[in-house]
Amino acid sequence: MALFKLKRRRLYRLASKIPGSDDELPFIGLAHKFTGTTEVVVDPVDVEVILKTSLEKDDLHRFIRNVIGNGLIFAPVSIWRRRRKITVPAFSPKIVDTFMEVFAEQSEKLVSVLATCAGNGYIAMEPYLCRYTLDSVCETTMGITTNAQNNPNAPYLKALKNILNLVCERIFHLWLQPDWLYKFFSQSKSHQKYTKEMQDVFGTSDRRIVKEDLSKLKYLERIVKESLRLYPPGPFIIRKVLEDISLPSGRVFPAGSGAAVSIWGLHRDPKYWGPDAEVFDPDRFLPERFNLKHACSYIPFSSGPRNCIGYQYALMSMKTVLSAIVRRYKIMGEESGPVPHIKSKIDIMMKAVDDYKICLEKRFK
């Protein structure tokens, strides 16, 4: 123990200069805060430096690699650099546009499956969206058909779920499906706006959505963005600091330390989002209102060289499946006030305690 502390004496000396918290307790420090839901707000100016200079994933991720290997998200930098160069072209706008038909087809399948749930009280949306995601991802990225939506008891699906549960149920669609947004469709003001938008774009037609429709669904896009602000799928980014970093705030992160970026805190900071930062308000993303004071105050898909390369893919998938569902069903739930009160928990990813329970009602009998 003495040798361990001796080797880390420089880290301790520099860390002691970082301002502490009024809530710090003797011996245990802030450990008690991690048992609750306290938010940690990180200055976006500092965040920008961390995400640009510290690309290595923290050692905390090593247990994830034991399950999923050195995939692009969690791979060490030496592997990540090579694989990112290979992968980036596959997510170019031109390529992603070709996936639209698959997203539309899988969305229609989901709508059909949900028909048996409409009018039958609360349902947990997560299992349905996981199967939609599996079918969509496998067909667009590997060219194979899993048919998980029509066969929820398939051995492959069960095996996949069991494996992912070893680490976290949310790893598979890390950046793809922020299911929180389904909770917000029950708000009356939002309901009226997106219903009108759907009528303006589709009228009474039951046709399948096409790429050209997505650019017209402005309010739906704002709902998605606001949902990603309040409930980012990955609320924290943890990086390993390999060299000393002097941040604009004056703090120094010594080599060997870890840097935790709180996306949750960034997205709810009144300094950058106003006194109503906790309020669900899609119209804050209107062109005339949306004016980021700093680029890193809104980073649902991370930022810097190691940001998510699949963000366009994710947004297209989300908007496609959402438009298909809300055209056919009214979404009802308990979230009727301006400030969401969704009970959440954090595994590796953040998720709702109730698996996103909502009620569906058919729009057309």
N, C-alpha and C positions, 0 to 999 in steps of 0.2 A: 504494500500500500504506500509506504514511504517513497519507494522508487517511482511508482506511478505518479504521485503528486509532484515529485521533484522534476520529472520530465515535462510536466504540464504547468510548471510555475509561471512561465511567460504568458500562457493563455489566461491563467487566473489573474495575473497582474493587470493585463489589458481589460479583461472582463470586468474587473472591479471598478473601472472608470465609466462603465455604462450606467446611466442613471437608473436607480432602482424604482420600485413601486411602493406606494404608501401601504399597499396590502401585504407587503413582504413580511413573513414571520421568521423568528429565529430558527436556525437549523434547517427547516424544511423549505424556506424561501417562499416560492410561489406554487409549490406542488399542490397545495390545497385548491388552487384555482382551476386545475385541470379536472377536478371532479365535477365541475359545474359547466355553465354555458358562457363563461366570460369571453368577450370578444377581444382580440388583440389587434389593434389598429397599427398598421405600418405605413410610414410616410412613403408615398409613391415616388418621390425623388430618390429615396434610398433604394426602393424596390427596383427601379430602373437599373441602377448600378449593379445590384446583386444579380439580377437575371441576365445581365449582359456579360458579367465577368466570372460568375460562378456557375459553370455548366454541369459540373459533376453532381450526380444525385447523392443525397446523404446516405450514410451507411444503414439508415433505418430501412431502406428499400431492399436490402440484401435478402430478406426472407421472402419477398415477393418474387425475386428472380428464381428462387428455388422451385417455384411453382410454374411461372410462365416463361422462364428463360430470359435471355437478353433481347427482349422486344424493344422497339424503338422508344417507347415511353420511359422505360426504366433502365435501359442499357448504359453501361459505363461510357464515358465520352469517347474513348478510343474506338469502340464499336459503333456508337451512335453516329459519329461523323460520317463514316463510310456508308452506313445504311440510310441515313437521311438523304445523301446525295442520290442514292438509287431510288428512294421512295418518293421524293418531292414531285418528279414529273407525273407520277400516277395520280396526284391530287391537283393537277392543274385545272383551271376552270373548264377548259375544253373537254378534258376527260370526265370530270365530275358531271358535266351536262349530259353525258351519255347514260348516266345512272338514273336519270329522271324517270324513265319508263319503269324501271325496276321498283323504285320507291313508290310510284303510283300504283303499280300492280299489288305490291305487298300491303299498301295502305288500304286498298279495296278489300283484300282478304281480312285485314284486321277489323274493318267496319262490319263485314259479314259475321265474323266470329262474335263480335260484341252484341249482335242483334239478340242473342239469347239472354243477354244480361240486362237489356233495357227494361225499365219498369219493375225490376226485381230487387230494389233496395241498393245498399252500398256494395261496391265491388272493389277489390284491390287491383289497381291498374298495372302494377309492376310486372306480374307474370306475363300479361298479354304484350306489353311493350318489349319485354326481354325476347319473346319469341319473334315479334316483328323485327327486332334488331338483328337477331341471329339469321333469319331468312334473308334480310336485306344485305347484311355484311357479307355473308357467304356467297351470295349470288353476284354481288358487284365486285368483290375483291378476289374471289377464287373461282367464280363461274360454276359453282355447284348449287344444287337445289337441296335444301334440308327439309323443307315442308314442315317446319316446327309449329307453325300456327294451326295447321290442320291435324297435327299429331303431337299434342302436348305431352304425351307419355312415352315418346320415342326414347329408346335406350341412350342414344347419343346426347339428347337434351338433358336427361337425368345425370349422365356421367359428367357433362360439362358443368352442371350446377353443383354437383358434389365437389368437383375439383376447385371451382371458384370459391365455394364456401370455406375452403381451407384458409383462404386469405381474406377475401371480401366479396360479397355478392355483386358489388358494383364494378369490379375490375373490367369485365367484358365490354361494357359500353361506358368506358371512362369519360368520354367527352361527347357521347352521342345523344343520350336521352335524359335531359333534366326533367324528370317526371313531375317535378314540383308545379310546372306551369299548368297542369290539368286542374290543380286546386284553385287556380285563379279564375277560371272560366265561369265560375258560379257567381262572381260579382256582377250585380245588375247593370252597372254602367258599362263594364267591359262586354257583357253579354249583348247589350243593345248595339254597341259599335261593331263588334265582329259579325253579328248577324246581318246587319245592313251591308257590311263590306262583302260578305259571301253572296248576298242577293245581287249586289251590283255587278259582281264578277261572273257569277254562274247563273243568275236568274233562277228559273225553275228547272233548268237542265240537270240531268243526273250524270252528265258526262264525266269521264276521268280527267283529273287535273293534268295540265301540260306545263312545260317550263315557262311559257310566256305568262301564265297566270300568276306565278310567284311574285313577279315584280309589281303586280297590281295589289297584292295583299299587304298593304302598308301597315295596317293596324295589327294584323296577325304577327308581322315581323317585330313590331314594337312590344307586343306581349312576350314574345320569345326573348327579346333582349332584356326586358325588365325582369323576367323570371330568372335569367342568367345572372343578373345583377344581384338580386336578393338571395338567390339560392344557387350559387355556382356548384357544379357537380364535384369539382375538386376544390374544397375551401382553403387548402393550404398547399404551398409549394415548398419543399424542403431541399435545400442545396448544401453541398459540402464545400467549405471554403478552403481552397488549397494554398492561397497566398493571402497575406494581410490585405485587408480592404479598408480604406478610409472613406467613410460615407459622407455625403454632403451635410448631414445633420451633425457631424463631428464625432460620431461614434467610430470605433475601430473594431472590425471583426478579425481576430487573429487566425492565422492558418491553423487548420485542424478543428476549427469550430464548425457548427452548423448554422445555417441561416434559414429561418422559417418565415415565409411570406404569407401573410393572411389575406387571401383574396376576399374572404368574408368581411374582414374589417375594412379593407380598402373600399369595397362597394357600399358600405353603410356609413362612411365618414361624413358627418354634416359639413365639414370644411369643404368638401368637394361635391356633395350631393344636396346640400341645403338642409334646413331644419326638418324637412319631411323625408329624410333619407330612408326611414323605416316603412314608408308608405308605398304600396304597390300602385304605381302610376305609369302606365305604358307611354303616355303622352310626353313624358320627360325626354323621350327619344325623338320627338318631333324635330325636324331640321332647325326650326327657329328657336327651340329651347335647348337642344343638345349642344353643349359647349364645354368639353372637358378642359379643366384647368391644368391637367397633366395627363399625358397619354396612359400612364400606368395606374390611373385611378379607376379604370375599367378594363380588366384583363380576364374575362371568363375563359379564354383559351390560352392563358399565360402570355408571356411577352419575351422579347429577346430572341437570340439565335435558336433557343430550344423551345419555342412556342409550338402549339399544336398545328401540325401541317394539314390536319383533316377538318379544319373549322368550316370551310365552305361545304364540304361533304355533309357535315353534321347539320348545318343550318338548312340545307336543302331537304334532308331527310325529315327534320323536325317540322318544317313548314308544310311539307307534303302530307305527312300523316296527320298533322293537326287539322289541316283544311278538310281532309276526308272525314274525320270524325265529327267536327263541329258542324259540317253541312248536314249530317244525318241525325245528330243527337244534340239535345240540350244537356249541358253538363251542370249538375247541381251538387252542392256540398255545403260545408259549414263556414267557409271563408267568405263572409259577406261584408266585413268591415274593411276600411282602407289599409289597416295594418295587419298583415297575416299573422296568425297564431298557430303555425304549424310546428308540432313537436318533432324535433329532429334528433338524430344521433350520428356519430361519426365513427365509421370503421376505418377503412382507408379512404373511402369516399363518404360524402354526407348523404343521408337518406331519411325519409320520413318514417317515423316509428310505425305508422299504420299502413305502410306500403301504398300510400297515395289512394286512399279510399274515396270514391266519388259515386254519385248516382247518375245514370244515363236515362234519358227519356227520348223516344223517337220523335223527330220533328214532323214526320209525315206518317200517318197511320195507314 
